[in-house]
Every structure is written in structure tokens, then in C-alpha cells.
Amino acid sequence: MPITEKPDSWRFEIDTPELGNEDAVTTALWEQTVPPRTSLDSVGDSAGAEILYDGLLFRFASPLRIEAEARWADDSLYVTIALRAFFSTQCSRCLEPTDIEILDDFMYLYSLRKKATANRNATEETDDEYHVVPVASWKNRLDISEQVWESLILALPMRVLCSKDCRGICPTCGKSLNSGECTCASETKDPRFEKLLAIQFDQDTE
């Protein structure tokens, strides 16, 4: 079955820098294999594992590479998550197998403030995602597993093209037009207009 939610085996934790030291930075790196699609696949092998997203199946062609960096800014912790992965999927036009590379990064802000920082003034423009962490539950390590999964899903495209010039398929016979024209009529008539097309009009002669 395709993966539709974070695998239970995924767990990513990053050490937090020394509290109050804005010059301190911690980093982490993972090469994450993906659970195989079926029990017949070899354990730990990412080949065959697929993510189902927005009607498209993305098959892992390599392990997912994750880099994370954490640093303090006042009483908030900035965590940058950078992802790199290769997938095989279908072209949205011609349906042929297509390889794509995901290379993207996201920033999350974990706040120690007691009030929900996420509910800031709506007019303030930002691309950051804010997560409020209660002071009592703060530890020396931060679990960012959910944010890694969220970042991966956000990085997946909703539409994939094998090339910008892809011509798609013939709507009649289904042949890929990238390999040449098909034998279908170049002009398909709408049956609703057949009676109108059969009408002959007299031409005025002078």
C-alpha cells in the first residue's frame, strides 16, 4: 500500500543549542530509507516504497536525505529542515515514467512563549511555521519527525511534466504524441453539431 502518513519508524531528533546563546548552532544529518511497499521487498530497501499525494504516486528512487540546523533567537528556536530525494512518478500529460529530484528547505520556529506565537497579527507576512512548546516539556533534544514529514509532503509537486514541451496523449487512441502523430483524425467533430454541419446554404449569385 502507498504511504499516506508518516511511517512509524521515522524519528528525527536534534540537540538544542545552549539556551540564550544565539551564536550556538547544532546540526543533524540523516539518510532515511523508506519502508518497502510490500513485505516481499527487502527490509530497509527504499525501492518500491511509494507516497500517494494529490492523486500521484511518488516512488522513492533513493533514500531521503535530511539536514537540520537549530539556533536560538531570543526565546525562540529556529530549525531549518533541508530535504533531498529522488522519485519516479508519471508525467501528468503523457503518463510516461518520469524521474524528479526534490531539493527544498523549510524553516520552523519553536517558541518558548506561553502565549501562542502562531496567532500573531494576520497582517504580518512570514513563511515560517510556528510551533509553541510548553516550557515544562522543553528538553535538550527536539523531536522534529512530524515537521520532516510535513516538509516532504509540501515539497512534492502537484503536477509533474517529463519536459516543458510534452505534447501529452491523443484523447482518442491514447498514444503518446511525443513519439509522433497518431492515425486519428486531426479534427474531431462534436456530435452535437452534426446536424448543423449537414445544412447546405445557398450562395447568392450576382
N, C-alpha and C positions, 0 to 999 in steps of 0.2 A: 504494500500500500504506500502511496506517496506520503511524504511528510507534510503535515499541515500545521504542526505546532512544535515548539522547542523540544528536541529529544531529551529524555530524562537523564541521559548520560552526560549532557553538556553542563559543565560547571566551570566558570571562569571567575577567579578572584584575584584582585590586585592589592598589593600592600599600599597603605595610605602613607603619604609623606608625614613628616613631623608636624603636628598641629601648630599653626601660627607661623611656620617657616615658609614664606612664599617663594624662596629660592630652591626649596627641596622639590625634587621630582622623582617619582617612581614609575617604572615601566614594566611591562609584561608582554610575553610573546607566546602564542600557541599555534601549533599545526594540528587542526582538529579534523580527524576523519569523521565520516558520517555513517550512521547505522545503515547497513545494506538494505536493499528493497525487500528481500525475502530471506528466509532462513537458509536457503540454498547457497546464498552468496557467502564468501569467506568472511569471518568475523573481523571487523576493523577495516575492511576494504570499502572505500568510498564509492567504487564503481557500482553503478546501478541504483544508488540512492537518488531519489527524486523529491523535489519540493513542488507542490502544487500551489500556484499563486495566480489569481485572476484568470483562471481558465487555461493557463500554460503550465507545462511540466518542464522543470529545470533539473536536468540530471548532472550531478557532480562529476566533473572530469578530473578533479584534483582535490586534495584536502583543502579545507578552508583555513586561510592564514589570518590570524587576528593579532593586531598590535594595539596595546593600550598604554596610555600615559595619564598620570594623575598629578595635579598640582593644586595648591591652595590659593584662593583669592579671598581675603578676609575670612569669613566663617563658612565659605562655600568651597566645595571640592570640584574642580573641573576635571572631567575624564574624557579624553579623546579616544575613540574607537576607530581604528583603520582596518578595513577588510579587503582581502584579495582572494578571488576564487575564479575557477573556470567552469563553465557549464555548457552542456549541449541541450538545445531545445529546437523547436520548429520555427521556421520563418512564418511570420503572420500573414504573408501574402501567398507564397508558393508552397508552404508546408514542408519544405525540404529541411533536413537536419542542418542546424546552424550552431557554430561554436561562438560563445561570447565570453568576455572577461569582465568580472566585477572588480572595480577598484574604486573604493569610496571611503570617506571617513565622516564620522558624526561626533558631535560634542554633547555631553550631558553634564548638567550642573546639579550636584547633590548638596542641598542646603542644610545647615545645622539650625537654621532659624526655626523657632517654634511655630510661627505663622506660615501658612502655605505660600511659599515663594512662587509657586506655579500660578497663583491667582493674582499676578501682577496686573498693572494697568494695561488694558487691552490695546491701547494706542501705542504701547512701547514695542518697537519692532525688534525681533530676535529670531534666530534659527535654532537656539539652544532648546534642549528638552530639560525640564526641571523636575527633580525628584527630592521631596522633603524626607529627611531621615531623622527620626527622633533622637535626641541627644543620648538618652538612656541606652539605646540599642547600638550606638556607634562603637565599632571595634577597630583594630589595627589593620583589618583586611576588609575589602569591599567586594561583595558579590555582584558582578555586572552581567551575569548569564542572560537575564531577560533582555537587557539592553543590547547584547551582542545579537541575539535572535531578532529583535526588533530592527536593528540596523541592517541586518542581512535582508530581511523582507522589504524594507524601504529601498534598498539598493537594487532590487530586481526590477527590470523594466516591464511595463505593462504591454509593450509592443516590441517585437523583435523583427528585424529585416536582415536577410542574408547579405544584401547590398542596397544602397540607396536607389539603384536603378532596377531593382527587382520588378518584373512585369506581372508577377502573380500567376494564376492558373486560369485556364479557359472555364467560364462558368457552365459551359455545355458538356464538354468531354472530360474536364479536369486535368488536361495536360498542362505541364509547366511551360509557360511561354518564354522562359529564359533560354530554352533549348531550341526555339524556333516556333514559327506559326503552326497552328493545328489545321486540320482539314475542315473544321466547322465553318459555316458561313460567316463572313466578316461582319455582316449586318444581320442582327436578329430582330425579326419583326414582332411587335407586340400584337398578340391575337385580338386584343380589344379594338385594334384599328383595322382589322382585315376588311370589314365592310366598307369603311371609308376609302381604303386603298383601291377597292374594286369599282368605285364610282368613276365613270368617264365623263369628263366635262367637254362640251362643245367649244371649239375655239372660234372666236369671232373672226370673220374674214372681211376684208375691205374690198 
